Amino acid sequence: MKCDVLVAGGGPTGCVAAAHMAGELDVKVLEEHSRIGEPVQCAGLVTPRVVEMASANDAVLNTIDGAYIHFPGGRVIELQGNEVKAVVVDRGEFDRRCALLAEKAGAEVLTGRKVDSLERTADGLRVRASEGELDCRAVLAADGYRSSVARSLGLGQARDLVRGLEVDLRSRAEDQRKVRVFLGNDIAPGFFAWAIPCGDLTRVGLCVSRDRGTPQDYLPRLLEAQGWSQAERVRTYSGAIPLGHIPITYADRLLVAGDAAGMAKPISGGGLFTGMTAGKLAAETFLTAFRSGDLSEKKLSFYQEGWKAVYGKELRNSYRVRKVFVRMCDRDLDKVGARLDNAKAKAVLATGDIDFPTAIAPGLLKACPSLLTIAPLLIFRLLWR
Ligand SMILES: Cc1cc2nc3c(=O)[nH]c(=O)nc-3n(C[C@H](O)[C@H](O)[C@H](O)COP(=O)(O)OP(=O)(O)OC[C@H]3O[C@@H](n4cnc5c(N)ncnc54)[C@H](O)[C@@H]3O)c2cc1C
């Protein structure tokens, strides 16, 4: 087999990239699993702009316009937005919509094909996959958090990782328009837990830092504490999210995008917006490079400038917030809760955009200057660097 661009991984990042370049280039997507979108490893909470990027309205299960934040000491802060802030998607269906976009544009999406290894040849790359060899002129590594493709060509690994576990419970949440977020070192150390309403089901899950135990240690406790331990478990999902992107996301004939590059947002773990945006930018970079006949590292470096221009600052700031957050004890978290529990701060929080969570930092500090006393160094960096 031969093609112009081989996309390793048929997730949303790879398929969106394929959809954007297949009109002009011969593109093949190799997905190791036999069905696109399975197994699901996601809570499926995204902004409406992400649904638009995938033309995936049919995958939407619910819309969300607010949140309840549960602090470890028992305080609950209710946030009410004045518009739809997020939607809940059926992640399997969402991925299949992305694959359909790629196929409609002319890409070949091949399932049950695992990329085993990659080597450079005189005029391209040779990919060894489960069904044989394939020669291509360039590769997009979109093979998710375990990415072996980028690593095999010498690009690094994300700095950090959280592991997650989630169940769909047969239990109808009273408030269908708000997600619940649970904070605390006994609940989800190094990250947070969530409950997302989806009609007659509630999606309950959590992630924990890799050095703080496993999510299996914590989920039963959360279910017990919230009175969900008897609810029927309709489906269980697990997975991991790499955080802290790899420093270089390009090489000769190679780009890396999405979880393979550790592009998920370090505060929330959301990786669909960043991955799909990077996929589109990777496709545009390849198109320009192929038109000029130059697939060198230098030419492809524009890709990194592109994604950094959209959300590089957000990832940098979010990672700093995460570094402080993981060091906070429950008392610190409760102090934050106490300072945020006022009308002005809640009004600012309710305007937040989950794709750019740190953008509200200046407004929040103005509304709530006492936050400065909790993490002055972090706040200084967020505002002035
Ligand atoms: C518990 C949990 C909850 C989450 N919740 C959210 C959320 O609510 N919102 C959000 O935006 N993000 C969420 N995420 C993160 C999100 O799932 C990822 O960021 C997103 O899937 C990244 O997309 P991707 O296409 O880069 O990678 P993936 O979706 O992982 O796709 C990579 C694909 O590559 C395939 N693959 C891997 N290796 C090979 C190989 N060698 N050959 C061929 N194919 C291969 C895999 O099978 C997979 O299909 C969550 C993650 C977890 C674990």
The ligand as an ORCA input file, in Angstrom:
! r2SCAN-3c Opt
* xyz 0 1
  C     -12.040      9.308     31.972
  C     -11.848     10.336     30.881
  C     -12.771     11.355     30.718
  C     -12.589     12.322     29.718
  N     -13.531     13.287     29.557
  C     -13.392     14.222     28.593
  C     -14.402     15.204     28.373
  O     -15.431     15.220     29.048
  N     -14.191     16.137     27.393
  C     -13.061     16.132     26.608
  O     -12.907     17.016     25.741
  N     -12.106     15.194     26.793
  C     -12.245     14.234     27.743
  N     -11.279     13.265     27.912
  C     -10.071     13.319     27.069
  C     -10.385     12.845     25.667
  O     -10.992     11.575     25.709
  C      -9.114     12.809     24.816
  O      -8.393     13.996     25.001
  C      -9.434     12.615     23.347
  O      -9.969     11.342     23.120
  C      -8.212     12.812     22.475
  O      -8.519     12.475     21.146
  P      -7.384     11.813     20.213
  O      -8.034     11.557     18.900
  O      -6.172     12.654     20.278
  O      -7.035     10.449     20.932
  P      -7.946      9.160     21.098
  O      -9.370      9.546     21.199
  O      -7.338      8.369     22.200
  O      -7.769      8.406     19.724
  C      -6.565      7.727     19.422
  C      -6.926      6.538     18.587
  O      -5.723      5.907     18.154
  C      -5.878      4.507     18.233
  N      -4.546      3.936     18.309
  C      -3.677      3.975     19.347
  N      -2.517      3.374     19.028
  C      -2.653      2.954     17.744
  C      -1.789      2.283     16.848
  N      -0.547      1.925     17.200
  N      -2.252      1.999     15.595
  C      -3.512      2.348     15.207
  N      -4.372      2.994     16.024
  C      -3.938      3.292     17.271
  C      -6.730      4.290     19.467
  O      -7.405      3.055     19.413
  C      -7.701      5.485     19.380
  O      -8.869      5.159     18.675
  C     -11.444     12.268     28.877
  C     -10.516     11.229     29.035
  C     -10.719     10.266     30.015
  C      -9.710      9.162     30.146
*
